[in-house]
Structures are given as C-alpha cells and as structure tokens.
Amino acid sequence: FMMNSIFLSLLVGLLFSKDYVKPTEVGGRKKWKGEGTTPNLESIVIGRCYEYIRIVNPSVGEKNCTAIWEAFKKAFINKDPCNILPLDYELFINLSVHTIPPSKSLFWENNHLLVTSYSDRSRRYMPLCDTLIGSFGDFLNWCGRANNTEFDYDSCPTTEECENNAVESFWKIASVTYAKQSSGVIYIMLNGSAIGGAYPVKSFFATYEVPNFQKDRISRIEIWVMDDIGGPDLDSCGKGTVQILEERLKTMGYDITCIDNYK
C-alpha cells in the first residue's frame, strides 16, 4: 500500500511538460552538460551499502547489497537517459527501505554539510542522506545510454536538459519515500543566508516532501533557521520565505515551532 501511495504522489511531478535544452552531438554521441558517471560507481555504492548495514546502522538488519546494486543499475542502464522515471527505481526502493526511528527525521534546504554534521551519521538525527537509500546517491552522479549496457562516464544530462534523468528521478522517489516514513517530531533545517530565500518554493523539499508528510504520524514540526557563519541574515522565523513555510504547515494542521540559529 505504501509503495502505491508513493507512486501516486510522484505522478504530480510528471504531469507537466517543459521545453528543454537539446544536447550537442560529438562523434555521433550526445554530449550532455552535466558531469558523467562517477568513476568506480559500483565499488563505491556496494561499499557504502555494506558500511551502512555493518557499521553505520546495523539495526536495519541484513540487506543483499549486490541485489540492491543490481536493482539500482537496472533503473537507468540501457535506457534513454532522459526517459528515466521515479517508478523505475521501485525494486531498488523495496529492497533498501528501512524504518526511520520516530523524531529522528531531519529535512533541509541549502545546508547539506551542516546537516550531515548535525546528524552525526544517523546517531543524532537521520536525514535522507543518512538512510540506506540516500547513501546510494549522496554526492554521486550516474547515467547510461539508450541501447548500451555501459555507464556514460563522459557526460550526463542536467535537469535543464531534461527533468526525467537518472539522478533527478532517484531523488524524487527517495524524497517521497522518506517523507512518508517520517514520524514523531519532524525537524527542518533551513539556511537563513541563502540567496533567494531559506525555503525555495520549487525545491524537492517543497514539492516532494512537505506534501507527503503523514498527518496522523507527526506530533509537531520544529523549524531551525541557520545563518552561515559570517554570512548575512536574509531570512528568519516569521519573515520572508520562512513565514511562507510556517503558514503552509499551519494550514495543513501542524503544530509549528520556529527557532533562529538553533544550537
């Protein structure tokens, strides 16, 4: 049931078409604007998987890291790199999903490194990047080619070139899955020094995570607005885009607390 609801949630992002930049061709092959597949991707990902289930979070139980890798690769390999849908990762999600302890979910925008420092590799909090699913994609890049069983190490499409690329679709389904699993107190860390606002209204968080919070599983939501060290104070609780988020969550029926520069 949970997976069906996840896929229904993803349909919203697939109903709208956009005009995308067409790639150039070099030697008969498409040359994309994005970086190519991370070298040694298979070794990195399988290593991360074993590190996660053996050291980082052994409470998830036994997982078949080789089977998870194969399911991950099957989602995008030998396919048009601009026609990869979130649903293509269904088997990968089923094999790698695990419970997120109540009141340990930490959502964020524009402060990835600070979040990972706060989370302490899931010991304190468990943001998406500190789940087994998130660890597969964190700071990595990947794509394949149509009618070719190899990775494309030269270039991969950016979201500007096509939204339905392998990485974008991966994080869409990962975000929806994470939001639906989160429970108890929900923590949100925003960057008050971010140009364009602490809460981008077209972000993954706004589009794929907030709409998929499960009201009956959440007791309250706590927002932390963190300014960069030595950075400007552009956004704060009750102001600007943070206020937009606060009002959105209150309209959804949540009990909200907001703290500036939480320590």
Buried (B, 14 or more C-beta within 10 A) or exposed (E): EEBEEBBEBBEEBBEEEEEBEEBEEEEEBBEBEBBBBBEEBBEBBBEBBEBBBEEBBEEBEEBEBEEBBBBBBBBBBEBBBBBBBBBBBBBBBEBBBBEBBBBBBBBBBBBBEBBBEBBEBBEEBBBBBBBBBBBBBBEBBBBBBEEEEEBBBBBBBBEEBBBBBBBBBBBBBBBBBBBBBBBBBBBBBBBBBBEEBBBBEEBBBBBBBBEBBEEEEBEEBBBBBBBBEEEEEBBBBEBBBBBBBBEBBEEBEBEBEBEBEEE
